[in-house]
Amino acid sequence: MKSRKLFAVLLVALALPVSAHAQVKVGVIASATGPTAFVGIPQRNAVQLLPKKAGDTTIEYIVFDDASDPTQSVQVLKKLLSENRIDALIGPSGSPNAMGVLQFMAESQTPMLAPVGTSAVVLPMDDKKRWVFKTHPNDDVIAEGLIAAMTRRGVKTLGFIGYNDPYGENWYKTFVPMAQKAGISVVANERYARTDTSVTGQVAKLVGAKPDAVLVAGVAAGAALPHMQLVDAGYKGTIFHTHGSASGAFAQIGGKKVEGALIVGPMLLVLDEVPDSVPTKRVASEFVTAYDKQFGAKPPIFGAGVYDAGLLLERAVPEAARKAKPGTPEFRAALRDSLESTRNLVASQGAINLSAQDHSGFDQGGQALITVRDGKFVVVKD
């Protein structure tokens, strides 16, 4: 009799869905120390707000700091893959760091959700990048908003200055053809390093080209440097910025000199001015409220990429778990496919619709044209 009961229990257990009592392991690489800590700390903090369960499947987050070093990013990733046997990765924080681990994610066939600025992690799509999903809007989404703002202001000539890394390079490559199509000529093209403390030479060339406006492709405090030195050099044109400048550090470091900067950035920075009818507002408000409650501060936009990665996993994991057991190659493949089939997911930075060719998928619904006024970000109404 006992053996029959045991056999019956085993049959019931075998009949349960593969997702029952399963656990997904998600590695997180955040630059919580080093020069990129202003990005990595809010990303690490945002992990505490991510869902611990998706359907019947629990999610464990295993967090490491790469000290902003791309070499350490690779070392940490190898540990996560070989020892922790992760099913997915969120991170690394910086664009160079993320580009450095693409090969290993593809070789291990493990999905990577990259909360970085550069679209180069997902474009052009190839066999390596098909395992990567970018959790900030692609450059062309932001560029479209910037070009619209430039066109309304009669900009015909533009100077460009950006980082000499994947963030700045991809912005130039993406922006120039779009600008030319809109009748805007780029008459100066300059680069600078994230560690530079002066860009006087580049600024002199920009001013000498006499553009109607300048576009800065930098991040946070690093984006304030060329703006401040353009002002010091007497430049009177409008200075536009990519979404990397939508950070409290930009406004704090730049002070009065960056007042009037025009940025296309996430609505989550100006939620009080966003109508309740905007779908993104509810999710963005949930993120901002939860972060403020947990850490006593408003979240920088860098944390939004991690928060939205959690929303993507919460949607994708249950479907993948119905097809395969977490911890297996089959599950990782199913998770990749499930992520790629995401449709109409409202996240903190806009609605997401992914496809085989678009692994970012954000619309413009979560973005706004903003400026700095009295040290704060406010919506520009025009």
HELIX and SHEET records of a PDB file:
HELIX    1   1 LYS A    2  ALA A   15  1                                  14    
HELIX    2   2 ALA A   37  VAL A   47  1                                  11    
HELIX    3   3 PRO A   70  LYS A   79  1                                  10    
HELIX    4   4 LEU A   80  ASN A   84  3                                   5    
HELIX    5   5 SER A   95  SER A  108  1                                  14    
HELIX    6   6 SER A  119  VAL A  121  5                                   3    
HELIX    7   7 LYS A  129  TRP A  131  5                                   3    
HELIX    8   8 ASP A  139  ARG A  152  1                                  14    
HELIX    9   9 PRO A  166  LYS A  181  1                                  16    
HELIX   10  10 THR A  200  ALA A  209  1                                  10    
HELIX   11  11 ALA A  221  ASP A  232  1                                  12    
HELIX   12  12 HIS A  243  SER A  245  5                                   3    
HELIX   13  13 GLY A  248  GLY A  254  1                                   7    
HELIX   14  14 GLY A  255  VAL A  258  5                                   4    
HELIX   15  15 MET A  267  GLU A  273  5                                   7    
HELIX   16  16 PRO A  279  PHE A  295  1                                  17    
HELIX   17  17 ILE A  301  LYS A  323  1                                  23    
HELIX   18  18 PRO A  329  GLU A  340  1                                  12    
HELIX   19  19 GLN A  364  GLY A  366  5                                   3    
SHEET    1   A 6 LYS A  53  ALA A  54  0                                        
SHEET    2   A 6 THR A  57  ASP A  65 -1                                        
SHEET    3   A 6 GLN A  23  ALA A  30  1                                        
SHEET    4   A 6 ALA A  88  ILE A  90  1                                        
SHEET    5   A 6 MET A 112  ALA A 114  1                                        
SHEET    6   A 6 VAL A 132  LYS A 134  1                                        
SHEET    1   B 7 SER A 185  TYR A 192  0                                        
SHEET    2   B 7 THR A 157  TYR A 163  1                                        
SHEET    3   B 7 ALA A 213  ALA A 217  1                                        
SHEET    4   B 7 THR A 238  HIS A 241  1                                        
SHEET    5   B 7 LEU A 262  PRO A 266  1                                        
SHEET    6   B 7 GLN A 367  ARG A 373 -1                                        
SHEET    7   B 7 LYS A 376  VAL A 379 -1                                        
SHEET    1   C 2 LEU A 345  ALA A 347  0                                        
SHEET    2   C 2 GLY A 350  ILE A 352 -1                                        
END                                                                             
